[in-house]
Amino acid sequence: MPDAPYPHLFQEILLRNLRIPNRTVMAPMSTNLGSQEGFVTPEQVAFYRERASGGTGMIIVEFCCVEGATGRSEHRQLTLESPAQVAGHQRLVEAITSAGSVACLQLQHGGRGAKRDLLADGMPIAPSDVATRSGRLMARGMDDAEVERLVEAFGRAAELGVQAGYQAVELHGAHGYLLTSFLSPYSNQRTDRWGGDEERRLEFPRRVIQRVRQSIGDRPLIFRLSADEFTPDGLSIEDMERIAPKLAAAGVDALHVSIGLGWTSFDKVIEPMSTPEGWRLPYSRRIRAVVDVPVITVGQIRWPETAERAIREGDADMIALGRPLLADPQWANKARLGERDGIRPCTSCNYCVAISSAADGAIGCAENPRTGHELDSLPEAGNLRGQRAIVIGGGPGGMAAALMLQQAGFATELHESRSVLGGGLIASAAPPFKDKLTWYLDYLHRQLEHSNVSVRLDSRIELVDLDAGAKPAIVMLATGGHAIRMPIDGADNPIVRDAYDLLMGDSARLPLAVGEKPVLVYGGGETGCETAELLSEQGHEVVLVSRSPAEQLARSAEVIYRGVLKQRLLNNPRIRIQDNASIERIDADGAVLLRHQDGSSSELQTSAVLIAQGRRPDESLLRGLLEAQLPVTVIGDARRGGRIGDAVHDAYRAVHSLCASAAPLRPLAC
């Protein structure tokens, strides 16, 4: 394909003797779609079929535990221990291969990362005892017989995988699970044949590789590793430059280069959006330089041009995509066809992590509400086709709702009171290190430009406007929220503003000049913390006042991002955190009286006070719509404060419900 936009990315490659149609790989990700007993479900089959149909060269199916009684890491994790489980995997393999992708099975044992409540005796196993500072045992060191049993368990699981039809097998030797915990001096303090020096720490992974090779014959065997654990006494990139060639020599056909350790550097394993795209590529390049087998790189590759450059410049031979394929299963097809701007981009918001971390939470995506729900029918207007649908509010939920309604067959209008679309998404993208959210905003803009949605800006719609013309089949209210104002003496002074105005870039309403006095931000939630960081970036000295203790800053934020954000705040010399305090009075000259939790008070001189005490739903239109008996549905922050993904998912459920009531739906093939 001489005119192909990404020629290196869409070249074939051989792993051992297996032809992979292109260099894209779906990285293994826990879906929590399996059964409680570890069996493949129809939901999983549909999930993987959709990614395979998107043109991905190889699909690495999520980790399958080789011994559930001692090693399960998730409540609905797959296991592969019994012939009874093979039939489900056969259906999974058929779904992947019939769509043109190669099916690869990942085998894993959780080791010290296993969940205690899922284990037969409630105690994870590891190379060595793991205890807390108080001496409480968190994982038990394995005896020699247990190590030998686990070698055999990997081999037996691989045999079952071959029976199911998998064309390749990957061993999960990264992120602190059992294989890597034997490799790492951080977790392996044994002094017998399974530990001590580097060669003996390699013994268990070597034995597993050899046993699995006996099971799979001439099929490719991949080993996933952490190139650096970013942990004191853990594996470093220099260690892995020595170890990687030894793994290849043991019988591995490709190395899948990841990063990090699950409990000490989780923000490296699953990065927040502040992490630069492609930051891991120097690590895969260094591993590739010391081995003679193909290297797969993974993590923070979001765009095809980054993937193309990585292969062209020798950083890797193949590109594994995880979260990007949650956002857009058609990523590879769109890249191959030169439709880069049509890719729904992953912004690394980690909504997927947040919802799957909840009890029994299945995988999902903020931007793609079908992720994890692939068995759902596609919404179709049926006998409502062509009827009027009105969306009020042009934030992320409203923009997504308008597109969904139009795609379902409605004549859709999108009304936004401002002169630009984006709403809360503009504010969310404003703080430092969150500019990836503009990718999604730009995507929504492009989709609307190429749609038949009638977009009406500066449109302050009233009930009389809704009465004009045909009665709508639905009115989607996506008007967001407004600031919660605390009962503070002096809150109406001109120096007091809503932090949201700053995040929205409303400089006319919020003229702030850098001066000698600090700006006070009142609110220790995610918005307050991000506002403080944005002000400091603009050159202001900032006092961040929180009614809660400092350890609870940004407590509603996604957990990985929260940890990184808090660390930046604590290390920022321009930001002073005043916790356990509330504002009692604000004077017009900028004097602010604080009341502390211990009953004492203090006074600050400030140049401005920005209130970040949260937002409540804007219900200004709702009552009138209900009284007019219009078919209204409220979504996003207009319903309840939440994340961007909550608004998009609200829109999807509302459109799906409307279409389900209108006509029979055509189920997707399963």
C-alpha positions in Angstrom: 0.0 0.0 0.0 2.3 2.8 -1.2 -0.2 5.5 -0.4 -1.2 4.1 3.0 -1.0 6.8 5.7 0.7 4.5 8.2 2.7 2.0 6.1 4.8 0.6 8.9 1.9 0.1 11.3 0.0 -1.9 8.7 2.8 -4.2 7.6 2.5 -7.9 8.3 4.8 -9.5 10.9 5.7 -13.1 11.8 5.7 -14.3 15.4 7.5 -17.6 15.2 5.6 -19.0 12.2 2.4 -17.2 12.8 1.4 -14.3 10.4 -0.1 -11.3 12.1 -1.9 -9.1 9.5 -0.7 -5.8 11.0 1.3 -4.4 13.9 -1.6 -3.5 16.1 -2.3 -5.6 19.3 -5.2 -5.4 21.7 -3.5 -5.2 25.2 -5.0 -7.6 27.7 -7.4 -5.8 30.1 -9.6 -7.2 32.8 -13.2 -6.8 31.7 -15.0 -8.2 34.8 -17.4 -9.7 32.3 -16.7 -13.3 33.2 -18.8 -15.5 35.4 -18.2 -15.7 39.1 -16.9 -19.2 38.5 -14.3 -18.0 35.9 -16.2 -19.1 32.7 -16.4 -17.1 29.5 -19.8 -15.3 29.1 -21.7 -14.1 26.0 -20.9 -10.6 27.1 -17.2 -11.3 26.8 -17.6 -12.9 23.4 -19.4 -9.8 22.2 -16.8 -7.5 23.7 -13.9 -9.2 21.9 -15.8 -9.7 18.7 -16.3 -5.9 18.5 -12.6 -5.2 19.0 -11.5 -7.9 16.5 -13.9 -6.6 13.8 -12.2 -3.2 14.2 -9.1 -4.5 12.3 -6.8 -5.1 15.2 -4.0 -7.5 14.2 -3.9 -9.6 17.4 -6.2 -9.8 20.4 -4.6 -10.8 23.7 -7.5 -12.0 25.8 -7.5 -10.8 29.4 -5.6 -12.6 32.1 -6.7 -16.1 32.8 -5.7 -17.4 36.2 -4.1 -20.8 36.1 -5.1 -21.7 39.7 -8.2 -19.9 41.0 -8.0 -21.2 44.6 -4.7 -19.4 45.2 -4.4 -16.8 42.5 -7.6 -14.9 41.4 -7.1 -11.2 41.1 -10.6 -10.1 40.2 -14.1 -11.3 41.3 -15.1 -12.1 37.7 -11.7 -13.1 36.4 -11.4 -15.9 33.9 -9.7 -19.1 35.0 -8.5 -22.0 32.8 -8.2 -25.1 35.0 -10.9 -27.5 33.8 -12.0 -29.0 30.4 -15.4 -27.7 31.2 -14.1 -24.2 30.5 -12.8 -25.0 27.1 -16.1 -24.6 25.2 -16.5 -21.0 26.3 -13.0 -20.2 25.1 -13.6 -21.9 21.8 -16.5 -19.5 21.3 -14.2 -16.6 22.2 -11.5 -17.7 19.8 -14.1 -18.2 17.0 -15.4 -14.7 17.5 -11.9 -13.2 17.3 -10.5 -15.3 14.4 -13.7 -15.1 12.3 -13.3 -11.3 12.3 -9.7 -11.6 11.0 -7.7 -11.2 14.2 -5.2 -13.6 15.8 -6.4 -14.9 19.2 -3.8 -15.0 22.0 -4.4 -16.2 25.5 -2.8 -14.6 28.5 -2.0 -16.8 31.5 -1.5 -15.4 34.9 -1.4 -16.1 38.6 -2.0 -13.2 41.0 0.6 -14.1 43.6 0.6 -11.4 46.3 -1.8 -9.4 44.1 -4.6 -12.0 44.5 -7.8 -10.9 46.3 -7.9 -12.5 49.8 -11.7 -12.9 49.7 -11.5 -15.1 46.6 -8.9 -17.5 47.9 -9.5 -20.9 49.5 -7.6 -20.0 52.7 -7.8 -16.2 52.4 -4.0 -15.9 52.2 -2.2 -14.9 48.9 1.0 -16.8 48.1 4.3 -15.2 47.0 8.0 -16.1 46.7 8.6 -14.8 50.2 6.5 -13.8 53.2 5.0 -10.3 52.8 4.2 -8.5 56.1 3.0 -5.1 57.2 5.2 -2.9 59.5 3.1 -4.2 62.4 4.0 -7.8 61.4 0.6 -8.8 59.9 1.2 -11.4 57.2 -0.2 -10.2 53.9 1.1 -13.0 51.7 2.7 -16.3 52.5 6.0 -17.6 51.0 5.6 -20.7 48.9 7.2 -24.0 49.7 9.1 -26.0 47.1 6.2 -28.3 46.3 3.9 -25.3 45.7 6.3 -23.8 43.3 6.5 -27.0 41.3 2.7 -27.3 41.4 2.3 -23.8 39.9 4.8 -24.6 37.1 2.5 -27.5 36.2 -0.6 -25.3 36.5 0.7 -22.9 33.9 1.5 -25.9 31.6 -2.0 -27.4 32.1 -3.7 -24.1 31.4 -1.7 -23.7 28.2 -2.8 -27.2 27.1 -6.5 -26.2 27.6 -5.8 -23.0 25.7 -4.5 -25.1 22.7 -7.7 -27.2 22.9 -9.7 -24.0 22.7 -7.9 -23.0 19.6 -5.7 -20.1 20.7 -3.0 -19.4 18.2 -0.6 -17.9 20.7 0.0 -17.7 24.4 1.3 -14.8 26.6 2.7 -15.2 30.1 1.9 -12.2 32.4 5.3 -11.5 34.0 4.7 -7.8 34.8 3.1 -5.6 37.4 4.0 -7.7 40.4 2.0 -10.8 39.7 3.5 -14.2 40.5 6.0 -14.6 37.6 7.4 -11.1 38.0 7.5 -11.3 41.8 10.0 -14.2 41.5 12.1 -12.1 39.1 12.2 -9.0 41.3 14.6 -8.6 44.2 11.9 -6.4 45.8 9.6 -9.3 46.3 11.9 -12.4 46.2 14.1 -12.8 49.2 14.5 -16.5 48.9 17.9 -18.2 49.3 17.1 -21.5 47.7 17.1 -22.5 44.0 14.1 -20.2 43.4 15.8 -17.0 44.7 18.9 -15.2 45.8 21.0 -14.0 42.8 19.5 -13.0 39.4 20.0 -16.4 37.9 18.1 -18.2 40.6 15.3 -15.5 40.5 15.0 -16.4 36.9 14.5 -20.1 37.6 10.7 -20.1 38.1 9.9 -18.0 35.0 12.3 -20.2 33.0 10.6 -23.4 34.2 7.2 -22.0 33.4 8.3 -21.0 29.9 9.7 -24.5 29.3 6.6 -26.2 30.6 4.3 -24.0 28.5 6.4 -24.6 25.4 5.8 -28.3 25.9 2.1 -27.6 25.9 1.8 -25.3 22.9 4.3 -26.8 20.5 5.2 -24.4 17.7 2.7 -21.7 18.6 4.2 -18.3 19.5 5.0 -17.7 23.2 5.0 -14.1 24.4 6.3 -12.9 27.8 5.0 -9.6 29.3 7.5 -7.8 31.5 7.9 -4.6 33.4 10.9 -2.8 32.0 11.2 -0.8 35.2 9.3 -1.2 38.5 10.0 2.3 39.7 10.4 0.9 43.2 13.4 0.9 45.6 15.0 -2.5 45.4 12.8 -3.4 42.5 13.7 -4.2 38.9 15.3 -1.4 36.9 15.7 -0.9 33.2 19.3 -1.9 33.6 18.3 -5.2 35.2 15.8 -5.9 32.5 18.4 -5.3 29.8 20.2 -8.3 31.3 17.1 -10.4 32.0 15.3 -9.9 28.7 17.8 -11.8 26.5 17.7 -14.7 29.0 13.9 -14.8 28.7 14.2 -14.9 24.9 16.8 -17.6 25.1 14.5 -19.7 27.3 12.1 -20.0 24.5 10.1 -16.8 24.2 9.2 -15.6 20.7 8.3 -12.0 21.6 8.5 -9.6 24.6 5.6 -7.4 25.6 7.2 -4.4 27.4 5.1 -2.8 30.1 6.1 -0.7 33.1 5.5 -0.5 36.8 4.6 -2.5 39.9 0.9 -2.7 40.9 1.2 -1.6 44.5 4.1 0.9 44.5 3.9 2.6 41.1 0.3 2.1 40.0 0.3 5.5 38.3 2.9 4.1 35.9 1.0 0.9 35.3 -2.2 2.7 34.4 -1.3 6.3 33.8 -3.5 9.4 34.4 -4.0 11.9 31.6 -1.1 14.0 32.9 1.3 11.4 31.5 2.8 12.4 28.1 1.9 10.3 25.1 4.6 7.9 24.1 6.7 8.3 27.3 7.3 4.6 27.6 8.9 4.2 24.1 12.5 4.7 25.3 12.1 1.6 27.5 10.9 -0.6 24.8 13.6 0.7 22.5 16.3 -0.3 25.1 14.8 -3.8 25.5 14.6 -4.2 21.7 18.2 -3.3 21.4 19.3 -6.3 23.4 17.1 -9.1 22.0 16.5 -10.7 18.7 12.8 -11.3 19.0 10.0 -8.8 18.2 9.1 -6.3 20.9 5.6 -5.1 21.7 5.3 -1.8 23.4 2.2 -0.7 25.3 0.9 2.3 27.2 0.1 5.9 26.3 0.0 5.5 22.6 -3.2 7.2 21.6 -2.8 8.2 17.9 -1.7 6.3 14.8 1.0 8.8 14.0 2.7 8.0 17.3 2.4 4.3 16.7 3.7 4.7 13.1 6.7 6.7 14.3 7.5 4.1 17.1 7.8 1.3 14.6 9.6 3.4 11.9 12.2 4.7 14.4 12.8 1.3 16.0 11.1 1.8 19.4 9.1 -1.4 18.9 7.9 -3.9 16.4 4.2 -4.0 17.4 1.9 -1.6 19.2 -0.4 -2.7 22.0 -3.5 -0.6 22.5 -5.6 -1.0 25.7 -7.8 1.9 26.6 -7.9 3.3 23.1 -9.8 0.2 22.0 -12.3 0.7 24.8 -12.9 4.2 23.4 -13.0 3.1 19.7 -13.0 -0.5 18.7 -12.6 0.6 15.1 -9.2 2.4 15.9 -7.2 0.2 13.5 -9.6 0.3 10.6 -9.9 4.1 10.8 -6.2 4.5 10.9 -5.7 2.1 8.0 -8.2 4.0 5.9 -6.8 7.4 6.7 -9.7 8.4 8.9 -7.6 9.5 11.9 -9.9 12.4 12.8 -12.8 9.9 13.1 -11.1 8.0 15.9 -12.9 8.5 19.2 -9.8 9.3 21.4 -8.9 7.9 24.7 -8.0 10.8 27.0 -6.7 8.6 29.8 -9.4 9.8 32.2 -9.5 6.4 33.8 -13.3 6.3 34.0 -12.7 2.7 32.9 -10.6 2.0 36.0 -13.1 3.8 38.4 -16.2 1.9 37.3 -14.5 -1.5 37.0 -13.0 -1.1 40.5 -16.4 -0.8 42.0 -18.0 -4.0 43.4 -18.6 -6.4 40.5 -18.2 -3.4 38.1 -17.8 -4.4 34.5 -15.4 -2.6 32.1 -16.6 0.6 30.5 -15.5 3.9 28.9 -16.5 7.5 29.5 -16.8 8.3 25.8 -18.1 5.0 24.5 -21.1 3.8 26.5 -21.4 0.6 24.5 -18.1 -0.7 26.0 -19.1 -3.6 28.2 -22.6 -3.6 26.7 -21.9 -4.9 23.3 -24.9 -7.2 23.4 -27.1 -4.1 23.5 -29.0 -3.4 20.3 -28.1 -0.3 18.4 -30.7 2.4 19.1 -33.1 3.0 16.2 -36.0 5.4 16.2 -38.3 3.0 14.5 -41.8 4.5 14.1 -40.4 7.7 15.6 -37.9 8.2 12.8 -37.9 11.8 11.6 -39.6 13.1 14.7 -38.2 16.2 16.4 -35.7 15.7 19.3 -34.5 18.7 21.2 -31.3 18.8 23.3 -30.9 21.8 25.6 -27.3 22.3 26.7 -24.1 21.9 24.6 -21.8 20.3 27.1 -20.4 16.8 26.6 -23.6 15.0 27.6 -25.7 17.3 25.3 -23.3 17.0 22.3 -23.2 13.2 22.7 -27.0 13.0 23.1 -27.6 15.0 20.0 -25.3 12.7 18.0 -26.9 9.6 19.3 -30.4 10.9 18.6 -29.5 11.9 15.1 -27.8 8.5 14.4 -30.9 6.8 15.7 -33.0 8.6 13.1 -34.5 11.7 14.9 -34.5 15.2 13.5 -32.3 16.7 16.2 -31.8 20.2 17.4 -29.0 21.1 19.8 -29.4 24.4 21.7 -26.6 26.1 23.6 -26.9 29.4 25.4 -23.2 30.3 25.0 -21.5 31.1 21.8 -19.4 27.9 21.8 -20.1 24.3 22.5 -18.3 22.4 25.2 -19.9 23.4 28.5 -18.3 21.6 31.5 -15.8 19.9 29.2 -14.1 23.3 28.6 -13.8 23.7 32.3 -12.6 20.2 32.8 -9.8 20.6 30.2 -8.6 23.9 31.6 -6.4 22.9 34.5 -2.7 21.9 34.0 -2.1 18.5 32.6 -5.7 17.9 31.5 -5.4 19.2 27.9 -6.1 15.6 26.5 -9.7 16.3 27.3 -9.7 18.7 24.4 -9.2 15.7 22.1 -12.7 14.5 23.0 -14.1 18.0 22.7 -12.6 18.3 19.2 -13.9 14.9 18.3 -17.4 15.9 19.3 -17.1 19.1 17.2 -16.0 17.2 14.2 -18.8 14.6 14.5 -21.4 17.4 14.8 -20.0 19.2 11.8 -20.4 16.0 9.7 -23.9 15.3 11.1 -27.4 16.5 10.3 -27.8 17.9 13.8 -29.1 21.5 13.8 -26.7 23.3 16.2 -28.0 26.6 17.5 -25.6 28.7 19.5 -26.5 31.7 21.7 -29.9 30.0 22.0 -31.7 30.6 25.3 -34.6 28.4 24.6 -38.0 29.0 26.3 -41.2 27.0 26.5 -42.7 29.1 23.7 -39.9 28.0 21.4 -40.7 24.3 22.2 -44.3 25.0 21.3 -43.4 26.3 17.9 -43.4 23.5 15.3 -43.9 19.8 15.8 -44.1 18.5 19.3 -40.8 16.8 20.1 -40.6 13.1 20.8 -38.1 14.0 23.5 -36.5 17.0 25.2 -33.1 16.2 26.6 -32.2 18.6 29.4 -28.4 18.8 29.6 -28.1 22.3 31.1 -25.5 21.4 33.7 -25.3 23.0 37.1 -24.6 26.2 38.9 -22.3 27.1 41.7 -23.2 26.3 45.3 -22.8 29.5 47.3 -22.1 29.2 51.0 -23.8 31.5 53.5 -20.7 33.7 54.0 -20.7 37.2 55.3 -19.4 39.3 52.3 -19.9 36.6 49.7 -21.5 39.3 47.4 -18.4 41.5 47.4 -16.9 42.1 43.9 -13.7 40.2 44.7 -15.6 37.0 45.2 -16.1 34.9 42.1 -17.0 31.3 41.1 -13.9 29.2 40.3 -15.9 27.8 37.4 -15.6 31.2 35.6 -11.8 30.9 35.7 -11.9 27.3 34.3 -14.3 28.4 31.6 -11.9 31.1 30.5 -14.3 33.9 31.3 -11.8 36.7 31.8 -14.4 39.4 31.5 -16.2 38.2 34.6 -12.9 37.3 36.3 -10.1 39.8 35.7 -7.2 38.6 37.8 -3.8 40.3 37.7 -0.8 38.8 39.5 0.0 40.9 42.5 1.6 40.7 46.0 -1.6 39.4 47.6 -2.5 35.7 47.1 -5.7 34.4 45.6 -7.7 32.4 48.0 -9.5 29.3 46.6 -12.2 28.0 48.9 -12.8 24.3 48.4 -10.6 21.2 48.7 -12.4 19.1 46.2 -11.1 18.2 42.7 -12.3 21.6 41.2 -10.7 23.6 44.0 -7.4 21.8 43.8 -7.3 22.1 40.0 -8.2 25.8 40.3 -5.3 26.4 42.7 -2.9 24.6 40.4 -4.1 26.6 37.3 -3.7 29.9 39.2 -0.2 29.0 40.3 0.7 28.2 36.7 -0.5 31.7 35.8 1.9 33.1 38.3 -0.3 33.7 41.3 0.4 32.9 44.9 -2.5 30.7 46.2 -4.0 29.8 49.5 -6.2 26.7 49.2 -8.7 26.6 52.0 -10.3 23.2 52.7 -12.9 22.4 55.4 -11.5 18.9 55.5 -8.1 17.5 56.4 -5.4 17.8 53.8 -5.3 14.0 53.3 -8.9 14.3 52.0 -8.1 16.8 49.2 -9.8 15.9 45.9 -11.3 12.9 47.5 -14.0 12.5 44.7 -11.3 12.4 42.0 -10.3 9.2 40.2 -7.9 7.5 42.5 -4.8 7.4 40.3 -5.2 11.0 39.2 -5.9 12.0 42.7 -2.6 10.7 44.0 -0.7 12.5 41.3 -2.6 15.7 41.8 -2.1 15.7 45.6 1.6 15.2 45.2 1.9 18.1 42.8 -0.1 20.4 45.2 2.1 19.4 48.1 5.3 20.1 46.1 4.1 23.4 44.6 5.9 26.3 46.3 3.2 28.8 45.2 0.3 26.9 46.9 -0.2 27.0 50.6 -2.8 24.5 51.9 -4.9 25.6 54.9 -7.0 22.6 55.9 -9.6 22.2 58.6 -10.8 25.8 58.1 -13.8 27.6 56.8 -14.4 31.2 55.7 -16.4 33.3 58.1 -16.2 36.7 56.5 -14.9 38.4 53.3 -14.3 42.1 53.3 -14.4 44.3 50.2 -10.6 45.1 50.6 -9.7 41.4 50.4 -9.4 40.7 54.1 -10.7 37.1 54.8 -11.5 35.8 58.3 -10.9 32.1 58.7 -12.4 29.9 61.4 -10.4 26.9 62.3 -11.6 23.5 63.4 -10.1 24.0 66.9 -12.2 27.2 67.3 -9.4 29.7 66.7 -9.5 32.3 63.9 -7.0 34.0 61.6 -7.1 36.7 58.9 -5.7 36.6 55.4 -5.1 39.5 53.0 -6.2 38.3 49.5 -6.6 39.8 46.0 -9.6 37.6 45.1 -11.6 34.8 46.5 -12.7 31.9 44.2 -15.4 29.7 45.5 -15.2 26.0 44.6 -17.8 24.4 46.8 -19.4 22.3 44.1 -22.3 22.7 41.8 -26.0 21.8 42.0 -28.3 20.9 39.1 -29.8 23.8 37.1 -33.5 23.2 37.3 -34.6 26.5 35.9 -36.3 24.9 32.8 -37.3 21.6 34.3 -40.5 22.6 36.1 -41.9 24.4 33.1 -41.2 21.4 30.9 -42.9 19.1 33.2 -45.9 21.4 33.6 -46.2 21.5 29.8 -46.3 17.7 29.8 -43.4 17.5 27.4 -41.4 14.3 27.3 -38.3 15.4 29.2 -35.3 13.5 30.3 -32.6 15.1 32.4 -28.9 14.0 32.0 -25.5 14.8 33.3 -24.9 17.6 35.8 -28.5 18.8 35.3 -29.5 15.5 36.9 -26.7 15.2 39.5 -23.1 16.2 39.7 -20.7 13.7 38.2 -18.1 12.9 35.7 -18.1 13.4 31.9 -18.7 9.7 31.5 -21.8 9.9 33.7 -23.3 12.5 31.3 -22.5 10.5 28.2 -23.8 7.3 29.7 -27.0 9.1 30.8 -27.5 10.2 27.2 -27.0 6.7 25.9 -29.5 5.2 28.4 -32.0 7.8 27.6 -31.8 7.4 23.8 -31.8 3.6 24.2 -34.9 3.7 26.4 -36.7 6.0 24.0 -35.9 3.8 21.0 -36.8 0.6 22.9 -40.3 2.0 23.6 -40.7 3.1 19.9 -40.1 -0.1 18.0 -38.7 -3.6 18.4 -34.9 -3.5 18.3 -32.6 -5.6 16.1 -30.2 -7.5 18.4 -26.6 -7.7 17.5 -25.4 -11.1 16.4 -23.9 -13.0 19.4 
